[in-house]
Amino acid sequence: MATTEDYFPPDGARAVYTEARRWYELYGAGDRIRFFVGTGEHGTPRDSREEIYRWMIRWLADGKGDPRDQPVKLYTNLELQVTQSGNVDGEPGSRKLHQIIAEEFRARKQKRGVPCGPVPTEKRMRSPAP
């Protein structure tokens, strides 16, 4: 997907699409990828959004749905703010993404009975003496 006045030229996007399509065709899925150039500058103008909706309706909604843009309420930044500062980082109990991933990883390892934590010194691989 590209747009006519994007700073990424449509020809460059088409080259990427052409290469990707070859891979899709290798797996018998050439009909599952499509190239589209929307009007306007960088972004997702209405015609591009509606093309995205068509693809999603075809492949994710069993062909049922309306690809036309629907009106939606746009909220202000203030209405979207759910913390005092607008940032969850300093909120009590907040965690960084890497912390959440590490906790989930440890929980899954323990569930399978795999020990977590550092490997005891005596069980570490040692280099053979020269």
Solvent accessible surface area in square Angstrom, and as a share of the most:
residue,aa,sasa,rsa
1,M,98,0.44
2,A,8,0.06
3,T,3,0.02
4,T,73,0.42
5,E,115,0.52
6,D,24,0.13
7,Y,155,0.59
8,F,121,0.51
9,P,83,0.52
10,P,36,0.23
11,D,115,0.59
12,G,37,0.36
13,A,26,0.20
14,R,117,0.43
15,A,65,0.51
16,V,107,0.61
17,Y,40,0.15
18,T,57,0.33
19,E,76,0.34
20,A,32,0.25
21,R,77,0.28
22,R,136,0.50
23,W,140,0.49
24,Y,88,0.34
25,E,88,0.40
26,L,129,0.64
27,Y,174,0.66
28,G,68,0.66
29,A,18,0.14
30,G,10,0.10
31,D,80,0.42
32,R,120,0.44
33,I,31,0.16
34,R,144,0.52
35,F,21,0.09
36,F,43,0.18
37,V,47,0.27
38,G,0,0.00
39,T,84,0.49
40,G,23,0.22
41,E,126,0.57
42,H,98,0.44
43,G,45,0.43
44,T,65,0.38
45,P,34,0.21
46,R,137,0.50
47,D,46,0.24
48,S,0,0.00
49,R,81,0.29
50,E,24,0.11
51,E,16,0.07
52,I,61,0.31
53,Y,70,0.27
54,R,112,0.41
55,W,103,0.36
56,M,91,0.41
57,I,29,0.14
58,R,134,0.49
59,W,68,0.24
60,L,124,0.62
61,A,43,0.34
62,D,118,0.61
63,G,51,0.49
64,K,143,0.61
65,G,56,0.53
66,D,64,0.33
67,P,35,0.22
68,R,157,0.57
69,D,31,0.16
70,Q,106,0.47
71,P,130,0.82
72,V,113,0.65
73,K,128,0.54
74,L,151,0.75
75,Y,116,0.44
76,T,81,0.47
77,N,132,0.68
78,L,142,0.71
79,E,97,0.44
80,L,109,0.54
81,Q,77,0.34
82,V,134,0.77
83,T,23,0.13
84,Q,172,0.76
85,S,85,0.55
86,G,46,0.45
87,N,85,0.44
88,V,92,0.53
89,D,80,0.42
90,G,75,0.72
91,E,61,0.27
92,P,130,0.82
93,G,74,0.71
94,S,43,0.28
95,R,124,0.45
96,K,99,0.42
97,L,126,0.63
98,H,124,0.56
99,Q,75,0.34
100,I,71,0.36
101,I,103,0.52
102,A,33,0.25
103,E,75,0.34
104,E,82,0.37
105,F,117,0.49
106,R,117,0.43
107,A,54,0.42
108,R,147,0.54
109,K,43,0.18
110,Q,119,0.53
111,K,182,0.77
112,R,173,0.63
113,G,63,0.60
114,V,54,0.31
115,P,115,0.72
116,C,41,0.24
117,G,57,0.55
118,P,122,0.77
119,V,81,0.46
120,P,66,0.41
121,T,80,0.46
122,E,131,0.59
123,K,147,0.62
124,R,124,0.45
125,M,190,0.85
126,R,165,0.60
127,S,102,0.66
128,P,122,0.77
129,A,92,0.71
130,P,184,1.15
